[in-house]
Amino acid sequence: MDISVIFSILYLVVLGGCLYGAWKRHWIKGALSLGVVVLAFAAAYFLARGTVLAYGNRFFELFGDDLLELFDLQGSASMQETDMLQAARLAVSMLAGMLVFWIAFLFVWLVGSFVKRLVFSKIVRVKYASYAPEKNLHWLGMVVGLASFCVVSFVLLYPLGMVSEVGGAAAKRCDYELSDSILTNPIVRLYGAPGRGFFDRLTQRGDGAFRNSQEGENGAAIYLAMKKIVEGRDADGKSTECITEALSTSRLLPGLASELVANAADSWKNGRAFLSVTLEMPQGRSAELVVSILEILSQWRKENLIQDVNTAIQIYKLMQKQGILEINDGLALMEALSQEEFVETLFSELSQNDDFIAVIPKVMHFGIGSALDAMGLPMKDEYLVEFDAEELSQDEWQREARAFSVLIHRMCLMAEDGESFDAAGFVQDLYQLRDSKLLGNLFMNLLIQLISNMPGIS
């Protein structure tokens, strides 16, 4: 049976039992119980609110190490930790406020119920349990009983309602249909807006520069938008726009995301786990390319995060369209690099990003080196000349992309047909690509090596 159905049944059964008990009980008792519940709610809120404001940082000092250890961040040799620690501090503060609220509510409720019975017996001179006048307004008893149920159920369910409201708002922003039935349950949705507002009031710290639930909504929007991209449902680019908008309006996520990416890349590059996740590195030249990319990701900063994320998404979508879904799928990448349209798009995206532009020479080194490996020829350092990638214009990058794709295509053909060397075709390529600023030096060296390796030539 679906969890949403089970929840609805339990909720309605409890509600029915409370209303039946309220019908049977005298309305005065119900009113007194409602007063105790309301008092417990108010006292718990103010106590939890004061605890968050006064001791939020202290709770992190006490339990922060346990939280970091839970997520495998303790002693992880993180390069950047400012925003990560801020997020952890905020999380501990929120959890502390919620726990204090629940514990205080239960304590005041139990003490208030005991005092209620004691005072009632002293004033009415009848034991509270024995008080049962013949005249009873049953409808009024049900009203106050329903009010008590609403207060108690709100105390228990407001976090679930808050998550439902946040998730629903994020899904609407990203045009994503939620499949989790408990979050779309009509009963849970009743607690959504009030639950979110109460959560923000209860857990707010400092100057109120941002609302905690809004940060949660931004994070949920990024997650759902990324799911659509991974599922190949971002042809219109709206998911990318959703991620950009969420990062632009968030106060916490840009710094947190950049630190998580940078620390993960640095850990994986050096063979360490991050958040208990390890990266299985490919072999050969694919490993060199992946390490180069991880090196760039390890330098991410929140100042450039939006541009870097947009570039990373566009590259991912380009790879996805080409069917390159594994980091060790070198053959599929080589096939893509021999296609002019793919290389032009790849170079165009990378060259417009100050961080990712350094990937271009790494890709060229991977492609040429892999092609030479397939041809059985050594890769020499002098084949690739060092260059400043930032000096080229977009038109020049397009020409270089065409030159590179033609070169890879020709080399792949030669590797497949090792019995014969199409010297005329190769020379024709050399002539067509004579204006290349990055590859001109390679062609002559490669031609000399190919000719020297032909049978009968020494």
Salt bridges, closest charged atoms under 4 A:
GLU61 OE1 - ARG58 NH1 3.10
ASP83 OD2 - LYS302 NZ 3.97
GLU165 OE1 - ARG189 NH2 3.56
ASP200 OD2 - ARG211 NH1 3.37
GLU217 OE2 - ARG173 NH1 2.92
GLU217 OE1 - ARG196 NH2 2.78
GLU231 OE1 - ARG233 NH2 2.73
ASP234 OD2 - LYS317 NZ 3.01
GLU245 OE1 - ARG173 NH2 2.52
ASP266 OD1 - LYS269 NZ 3.79
ASP266 OD2 - ARG272 NH2 3.18
GLU295 OE1 - LYS269 NZ 2.46
GLU344 OE2 - ARG402 NH1 3.41
ASP373 OD2 - ARG285 NE 2.62
GLU396 OE2 - LYS437 NZ 2.40
ASP422 OD2 - ARG410 NH1 3.26
ASP429 OD2 - ARG410 NE 2.67
